[in-house]
Amino acid sequence: MIDSLLKLPIAEKIKILEQLWDSIAEEQDVLPINKAQQLELDKRLGAYETERRKGRPAAEPLADIRRHL
């Protein structure tokens, strides 16, 4: 099966990948997270609730990264 997928044109591969990713996103609540991940999420949520920092728009850190490339 994978061999036949690899032979598809890139546009078709992307379309299939998008469909697969969407199906994963729809079922993300069934994906378990480990203890370290839960601790990190709790830490970040706690920092947000304490500091009420809204973060930055995605374009800003991306621009920072691009400046350093």
ABEGO torsion letter per residue (X at the ends): XAAAAAABBAAAAAAAAAAAAAAAAAAAAABBBBAAAAAAAAAAAAAAAAAGBAEBBAAAAAAAAAAAX
